[in-house]
Amino acid sequence: MPDPTPRSARADGAMSSLFDQVSHRVSAAAAALGQANDRGNAPGPNKALWRVFHDFGIAYRRQRLESGTRPIPGVRDAAKAFRRDPTMTTLVAVASVLDEHGLMERSA
C-alpha cells in the first residue's frame, strides 16, 4: 500500500511531507501579513491560507502558459473545495494535485 502522505524532495535533498511544506508556506505568509500562525484552523477567512492558495494559482497558470499544456485534472475540483472550505486540509489537497505533476517545486 502506498504511503498516504505525499512527499517532495527539498532543495537540500531531504524529504518532507507535503503538509509540512504547505504549513511552512502558510507560516511564512502569515508572518509577511503580520498574523500569528494558527495552522489554518481558526474560524473565518484566513489571509495567509488565501495568499498561499493564490500563489499556487499564479504558479500553475504561469507553468501552463509557458509550456502550453492542458489543464490538469483535479486542480479545479481541489480549488473549488478550498474556496468552499478554506482550511489547511483543503489547501494541502490543492498542493497534492500540483505535487503529483511536479509543480510544487515551481511554485516556491
N, C-alpha and C positions, 0 to 999 in steps of 0.2 A: 504494500500500500504506500503511495507517495506521501511525502511529508506535506501536511496541510498548510504549513507556514511558508509562504513564498519567500525566497531568499535571493539577494542580489549581491554581486561582488562589489566591494567598495574599492576606491582608488588604491588603497594600500594592500589589496588582495584578500583581505579578511571578508568573512561573510557576516551579514547582519540581516535580521528579519525585516521584512517589508514594513511591518508595523513600527519597528524601531526607526526606520528611515523616515516614514511619514511623520511619526511623533517628533523626531528631531526637526523636520521642516516646519511643523506647526509651532514648536517651541521657538524656533528662530523667527518665524513670522510674528508670533506673539510678542517677542522681545522688541522687534522692529516697530510694532504698533504700540508698545508700552503696556502690554497686558500681562497679567500673571498666567502661567501655564496651568490650564485647568484640564488638560488632556481631552478637550472636546466634549466633556460630559455635562457642562453647565446648561441650564435651560436657556432658551432664546438663541438668537443668532450669535455665532462666534466668528469674529472678523478674521482671526488667524486661520481657521479652517477654510473660510471662503477665499482668503488670499492664496493659500496653497492650492486649492481647487482651481482657481483662475490661472495660477502658474502652470499647473498641469495642462490646462486647456490651451494656453498660449504655446507651450512646447509641442503639444500634439498637432495643433494646426500648422505650426512652423514646419514640423517634420513632414507633414502631408504635402504642404506647398512645395517644399524643396525636393521631395522625392517623387511627387506626382502619384502617390499611392492612393488607393481607395480607402474609405473609412474602415476602421477595424470593428468587426462585430463585437458587441458587448460594451463598447465605450459609451454609446448613447444611453443604453439601459442603466449602466452604472452611474452616469452623470445625472440621469433623472432621479434615481434613487437617492443620490446625495442631495439634490435640490429639495426633494420631499422631506428628507430627514438628515440635515447636515450634522453628522456625528463623525467621530474618529473612525468608527466601523465602516460607514459608507464611504468615507474618503479613502480608506485602505482598499476597499473594493475597487474604486476607480484606479488607484495605483496598481493594483494587482493585474487588471486588464492591460494597462500600459506596460507593466513589467514583463508580462508574457510575450510581448512583442519587442522587448529590448529598448523601450522608450524611457524608462526611469533614469537611466544614466544621462540621457539627453536633456531631461527636464530639471537637472540640478542647477 
